[in-house]
């Protein structure tokens, strides 16, 4: 009798074990987590005691061979298909999105403010000077908050007749770009209180080129001006800074005021000149001050400047141009307006169609050509030989040190040194006109050492 009871009890316990393991397997097939909870009080939380009142510890230690072990499936990941609802994919803002435009950060910048006489003229019921300063004031808070090197330069006789034609306002007392500080930059903007004189934009661009000399990485040059009352050729200066820094530099221009011809009666306008300066830079663009009145537009423009982007770059309409005018020397200036009709092919010309050439600088009391100018003179000789109708004025100049008589001779010796070198390279003598002017035609003030250094020169100009 006892054996029969034990046998019956064993059958009941084994049946219950099979049912429990089968339940685990069924749950596993639905993908839920089947890990059993930890035991408490020595009993399983998922298994009831048998009806006979026996303890579960009397059950076999392992399930029958016919039972399969549970299979666990991984829980669905957010954003993947599974039991849980699908959520939107979130892009990490610190990482570039696949296929997105990769921005290039600009770490060096310089803003140039035009404070010449035309800034006293009214525009939209305020002076152009105020418009110019307001633009820079609004740009300053939007400059990125990261380590930057910057400068603020003005040109024009800002404080009266005794100031320099261009100078750095930031860094204070600096000679190159410095570590950018937002509050110090804001104070520098307010230093420009007056305006006067012509617009030596080219001089300011040339000085900016030197300001960037120690910079590493990408550069941004921003010129804010009405493009009026010029006393030099800013397009040539833009080409010089582009040649110096290549693809590292982008040039942006902001025109203040209305569009007018640069020279009365000529079709070339200040807007076209500002656009041309930006085009020479290759990666910047030109805008009008009215374009950035909306704060969002200003933000997009500043963003482009410091990322070499194109959020705000104007989209030019396709214009049907008339048939090209006659241009015998193919310099881009129509024959009817070309004041130098025999310019060599490939020469960089000004708006009058005349060949623009660099100067040759000399040391004090010297007429020996420095080695750095030989490559430029070799190129000039090559172009003159290929264009026998072209003639050049070779003009010698000096500073005011020593007597007038001596400086007249020195200026001729300097001009003859350059002319002799060109003749040795194969240029014909009838293509050169040599003159000496002593110190009577200075390009800079002789009151400073820097000005005297710049006056010791030979200028090459295409004869008109």
Residue, then its C-alpha position, 0 to 999 in steps of 0.5 A: x500500500x505504501x509503495x502505491x502511494x509513493x508511486x502515485x505521488x511521484x507521478x503527480x510531481x512529474x506531471x506538474x514539473x512538465x506543465x511548469x517547463x511547458x509554460x516557460x517555453x510558451x512564454x519564451x516563444x512570445x519574446x518576453x523575458x523569462x528569467x525567473x525572479x529570485x526565490x524568497x522564503x525558500x519557495x518558488x514564486x511561480x510554482x504552487x504546492x501539490x494538492x497532496x500537501x507534499x513539498x516541491x523539493x521532492x520533485x526531480x532535480x531536472x525536467x524529463x528528457x522530452x522537455x525543451x529548454x527555454x529560448x530567450x529572444x533579444x528585446x526590440x531596440x528603439x527605432x527597430x521593428x518589434x513589439x514596441x512602437x517605432x519612434x523617430x530617428x534622432x540625429x546626434x547634433x555633434x556628428x555630421x549627418x550622412x550626405x550633409x554639407x561639411x562646414x569648414x571653420x574659419x578661425x581668422x577674420x578681419x572686418x574693414x569699415x569705410x569711414x571716408x568722406x562719402x559716409x557723411x552723406x545721408x542714406x535712409x534718413x541717417x548717415x552712411x557712417x552710422x549704417x556702416x557701424x550698425x552693421x558691424x555692431x549687429x555682426x559682433x554678437x553673432x560671431x561664434x563663441x570659440x577661439x578666434x583671431x580677428x581684427x577691425x580696420x578702418x580707412x579714410x581720415x577718420x579723425x581729421x587731417x592728421x590721421x593715417x589713411x588706414x589703421x587697426x581699431x582692434x586689436x588696440x595698438x596692434x599690427x596684426x590680427x589678435x585674439x578675439x574678445x567680443x566686448x573689446x571688439x564692441x568698444x573698438x567699433x565706437x572709436x570710429x566717430x568721424x569720416x573724411x577724405x577719399x577712399x583708399x580701399x586698396x591700401x586697406x586691403x593690402x594692409x589686411x594682407x599683412x595683418x593675416x601674415x601669421x595666421x594659420x587656417x582659413x581666412x575671411x575678409x569682410x569689406x563694408x563700404x559704399x564703393x565711392x570716391x576711390x583714389x586707387x584700384x581695390x580690385x587689383x588689391x583683392x587680386x594681390x591678397x588672393x594670390x598671396x593666400x590662395x584658397x585659404x581666403x574668402x572675401x565678402x563685400x557689403x555695399x551701403x547705399x544706392x548704386x551709381x557709376x564709379x565715374x560719371x558717364x561710365x557704365x561701371x558701377x560701385x555695385x559691380x566693383x563690390x561684386x567683382x572684389x568678392x568674385x576675385x576671392x573665389x568663395x565669398x559673395x557680395x550683398x547690400x546693407x539692406x539685405x541684412x536688415x532682418x535679423x535672420x538674414x544677418x545671422x545667416x550671413x555671419x554663419x557663412x563667413x565663419x563656415x565658408x557656407x552659402x546659406x545667404x548667398x544671393x542667387x543670381x538671375x540668368x541675364x541675357x547679355x547683348x552681343x559683346x562689343x569690339x575688344x581688339x586686345x581681349x582685355x575685357x574692356x570695350x575698344x570705345x572705352x579702352x584707354x590702353x588699346x594694346x595691352x598684352x594678352x593675359x595682363x590684369x587690367x584696371x577698369x580703363x583697360x590699362x595694364x596693372x603692374x607691381x612696384x619695385x621698392x629700393x633700399x635707402x640711397x640704393x638703385x640695385x634691384x633686390x632679388x625678390x623683384x626678378x620673377x615679376x620683371x621676368x614676367x613683364x619682359x616676357x609679355x612685352x616681347x609678345x606684344x611689341x606694340x605695348x609701351x611702358x613708362x618706367x618712373x623712378x621716385x625717392x624719399x626726401x632724405x638728401x637734397x633735391x638735386x641728388x634725389x633727382x639723379x637717384x630717381x633716374x638711376x633707379x628707373x634706368x636700373x629697371x629699364x636696363x634689366x628689361x632690355x637685357x631680357x629682350x625688350x626693345x628700347x622703343x617700348x620703354x619711356x624712362x623718367x625720374x621724379x625725385x621726391x616730388x610725387x610721393x605715394x605716402x607721407x615722408x613724415x614717417x619711416x614707413x612712408x619714406x620706405x614706400x616712396x623709394x620705388x619705381x612704378x611701371x605703367x602702361x603708356x596711354 
